[in-house]
Amino acid sequence: MEKTTKRGYVLIILIVLFVLGVAYLTFLFFTKGSSWSSNRANSHIYSSGRITSAGNIYDRNGRILAETKNGKRVYSGSSNVRRATLHIVGDTSGVISTGVQSVFKSKLTGYSFLNGIYSLKKYGRGNDIRMTIDADACAAGLNALNGHKGTVGVFNYKTGALLCCVSAPTYDINNVPSDIRTNPKYEGVYLNRLFSGVYTPGSTFKIITSLSALQNIPGVELESFDCEGSKTISGGKLVCMKHHGVLTFEQALNNSCNCAFADISLKLGKTKLAATAKSLLFNVPIKADGINLAISTFNVSSADDLELAWAGVGQATTLVNPCHMMMIAGAVANGGVGVMPYVVDEITNQNDITIYRAGVKNSTISIEPALASKLRDLLRSNVKNQYGDYRFPDLSMCGKTGTAEVNGKESHSWFVGFSQRADFPVAVVAVAENAGSGSGVAMSAANAVLQSLLK
């Protein structure tokens, strides 16, 4: 009897282990099935490690950016479009990890939990993806960067739809340069700078410092600041681009006065300025439509007064991801409500049935509406009173330039802003590496893309 009881216990244990094993395998199949089916060893999808069988990829206007023909992946007939959309469409081998062909490869191949890749085998093609980007606007952005490394991004700050995503350097996927791994001009070519790049923000960070001042310094709009061209702080010197004299808060932002914003940063102190940056998602990971953004960093915990002053004007150790900065501008434009960018608008299966449609997803960036309104007015004043509306025809533009100093090299050129037109709710960011003033290449590139989208 005792032996029978022991055997019963052993049997129960084996049954429990079997059930747990089946449950674990089911869990793995559910969570990993997509990546298993998309493994490069799967000859139904890959040939020599490259995608060959997948659905079509279209831009927002129905223009084909990638498709499968005769067992090969074929791209746009325009070399300019192929180069301009390379980093958002992606390559067939997955080297460009942020491209749709990598991030959404299971969708492109038509994988489903119940049927695996049966549909791909049956129809000879996967699901089709319609993206949010405009191919012509991307081409305009790449041309406007004028040979500089950098990025241009535009999104609808009401919906989150990404309308332009350009990264340079780039190459024609139909004609890969033989020296791509050795020629310095292709350094970082596989990196999508909009999503994966980080830069010293220069004076574009004064948007964050201005918001912190509006939050924490009562009546700051009525204060005046004296700029003599430089300031001595903690035994060191902070330099301004000009001797501005006495300025109001609005004029200080219009003229991008370093001395004024150094005073504001010191008055705010480390804790309050860092708290504003934290509320805008600095120092935390952000994922947009399945794509990880590089983390923007702001840390003044051990800074002395001079370092804090430089941080408040956008220098020091601060680094910002361009897409993140675009999201912040979008939240200001949208009454303080941030939305997440997305790149895939719609997915249809082989029977032309829509199996996915994008929707608005709010980010955790949140600004008090009254403060967003004040900051919006200040950024509008920048364009009207400093840059000139002629730089952005028909856009009712708000924005801020940045000239980010880089040791031993020409400064990076930045522009971030947004249109106030109700029928054109878009935010833009442009960064041109080593291109000098933000009012030069970056501002021109931002306008070129926006004008293309207006058409």
RAQUIFEN-V643974 format. One line per field, one symbol per residue. ss: DSSP state (H for helix, E for strand, - for the rest). A space follows every 50 residues. Layout:
ss=???
This chain:
ss=-HHHHHHHHHHHHHHHHHHHHHHHHHHHHHHHHHHHH--------EE--E E-----EE-----EEEEEE--EEEE---HHHHHH-HHHH----------H HHH-HHHH---E---E-HHHHHH----EEEE---HHHHHHHHHH-----E EEEEEE----EEEEEEEE---------------HHH------HHHH--E- -HHHHHHHHHHHHHHH---HHH-EEEE--EEEE--EEEE-----EEEEHH HHHH---HHHHHHHHHHHHHHHHHHHHHH------EEE--EEE---E--- ----HHHHHHHH------EE-HHHHHHHHHHHH---EEE--E-EEEEE-- ---EEEE----EEEEE--HHHHHHHHHHHHHHHHHHH-HHHH----EEEE EEEEEE--EEEEEEEEEEE------EEEEEEE--------HHHHHHHHHH HHHH-
